[in-house]
Each structure stands twice: as structure tokens, then as C-alpha cells.
Amino acid sequence: MSEVANCQKCKMDNTYFDGTLNVCPDCGHEWDASEETEETSLVAKDSNGAILEDGDAVTVIKDLKVKGSSMVIKRGTKVKSIRLTDVPEEVDCRIDGSNIVLKTCFLKK
């Protein structure tokens, strides 16, 4: 029996195959198993939907408090040479000498 992948919408692993579609009982999302191969090639996108690539320069769109530090990344801060991570919603970058992982929803190209 093949294993059903996580839900494409809520990313929960409580999914099952009902004979024709994959179903997520948590959020109610249903998808065709043949569409799954297209969805697995996720790309990183900024808050406006622009595709991000390694080495891009982005701007922070909201003041962000850094966990475990008193540092605040101010809105409008320009970040050069971002690096994509395994998680499409996160990018790795260097700000004020510190390596920081930022969510792409707070960035614009």
C-alpha cells in the first residue's frame, strides 16, 4: 500500500486515500494523487508572489523581533544575497553580522 503524502493546504499528516482522491479530514482539502507530483516542486515566493532565488536582494516589509535577542529588524531593511533553505517559506540571510532565517511572507523582492 502506498503512503499518502501530507496535505498540500495545511501540511498535516492525517490524510487518507478514499479510492479516487486524497483527503485531509483536518481542513477538508481534497486533491488528486496525479496532481501531487506537480505540487511537490515548491518554490520560494515573497509576499507579493515573486519567485525568490539564491543571491536575490530583498526588503523587509514589517518590523521583526528576533527570538532570543533584543535585536529588531526594522521595516525597509535591505537584505542582500539570500540563500534558500529546504523549507520554501524560509530563507537564510545575514543581517548585522548575524545569520538569521526569515519567513518569506515578510519579504519583498
C-alpha positions as semicolon CSV with decimal commas, in nm:
position;residue;x (nm);y (nm);z (nm)
1;M;0,000;0,000;0,000
2;S;0,146;0,335;-0,099
3;E;0,175;0,605;0,159
4;V;-0,037;0,919;0,123
5;A;0,158;1,246;0,142
6;N;0,088;1,534;0,379
7;C;-0,197;1,772;0,299
8;Q;-0,099;2,033;0,042
9;K;-0,306;2,301;0,214
10;C;-0,248;2,262;0,591
11;K;0,060;2,030;0,577
12;M;-0,093;1,789;0,834
13;D;-0,006;1,419;0,801
14;N;-0,352;1,288;0,896
15;T;-0,453;1,212;0,534
16;Y;-0,602;0,911;0,359
17;F;-0,692;0,787;0,010
18;D;-1,067;0,734;-0,037
19;G;-1,046;0,546;-0,367
20;T;-1,038;0,843;-0,604
21;L;-0,893;1,137;-0,410
22;N;-0,655;1,204;-0,124
23;V;-0,847;1,360;0,166
24;C;-0,740;1,565;0,469
25;P;-1,002;1,538;0,747
26;D;-0,840;1,827;0,939
27;C;-0,905;2,101;0,683
28;G;-1,134;1,920;0,436
29;H;-0,895;1,963;0,140
30;E;-0,920;1,700;-0,135
31;W;-0,669;1,652;-0,417
32;D;-0,593;1,410;-0,695
33;A;-0,285;1,191;-0,646
34;S;-0,166;1,268;-1,002
35;E;-0,154;1,641;-0,916
36;E;0,076;1,565;-0,624
37;T;0,388;1,541;-0,839
38;E;0,333;1,895;-0,967
39;E;0,277;2,032;-0,615
40;T;0,591;1,877;-0,467
41;S;0,821;2,108;-0,661
42;L;0,756;2,402;-0,429
43;V;0,929;2,732;-0,490
44;A;1,002;3,017;-0,251
45;K;0,785;3,324;-0,312
46;D;0,790;3,665;-0,144
47;S;0,487;3,845;-0,002
48;N;0,388;3,966;-0,349
49;G;0,421;3,623;-0,512
50;A;0,753;3,689;-0,690
51;I;0,977;3,383;-0,711
52;L;1,290;3,407;-0,495
53;E;1,625;3,260;-0,594
54;D;1,965;3,222;-0,425
55;G;2,154;3,552;-0,421
56;D;1,849;3,778;-0,456
57;A;1,824;4,105;-0,266
58;V;1,502;4,157;-0,069
59;T;1,347;4,417;0,161
60;V;1,178;4,351;0,496
61;I;0,815;4,475;0,494
62;K;0,746;4,467;0,870
63;D;0,938;4,528;1,194
64;L;1,051;4,185;1,316
65;K;1,165;4,095;1,668
66;V;1,444;3,838;1,670
67;K;1,373;3,550;1,909
68;G;1,632;3,511;2,184
69;S;1,770;3,858;2,128
70;S;1,683;4,221;2,188
71;M;1,752;4,288;1,820
72;V;1,472;4,424;1,599
73;I;1,490;4,413;1,220
74;K;1,330;4,737;1,104
75;R;1,088;4,768;0,816
76;G;1,269;4,868;0,497
77;T;1,592;4,684;0,585
78;K;1,758;4,562;0,265
79;V;1,897;4,211;0,275
80;K;2,149;4,107;0,009
81;S;2,243;3,757;-0,103
82;I;1,967;3,546;0,048
83;R;2,005;3,167;0,050
84;L;1,708;2,935;0,002
85;T;1,651;2,660;0,259
86;D;1,482;2,320;0,235
87;V;1,163;2,488;0,358
88;P;1,011;2,705;0,082
89;E;0,863;2,952;0,335
90;E;1,205;3,038;0,484
91;V;1,528;3,198;0,360
92;D;1,866;3,222;0,529
93;C;2,042;3,559;0,530
94;R;2,298;3,771;0,711
95;I;2,187;4,089;0,891
96;D;2,423;4,300;1,105
97;G;2,676;4,014;1,123
98;S;2,421;3,754;1,237
99;N;2,290;3,462;1,034
100;I;1,911;3,474;1,053
101;V;1,630;3,270;0,898
102;L;1,339;3,485;0,783
103;K;0,989;3,391;0,668
104;T;0,928;3,481;0,304
105;C;0,589;3,633;0,390
106;F;0,776;3,928;0,549
107;L;0,997;3,994;0,244
108;K;0,955;4,160;-0,095
109;K;1,187;4,144;-0,391
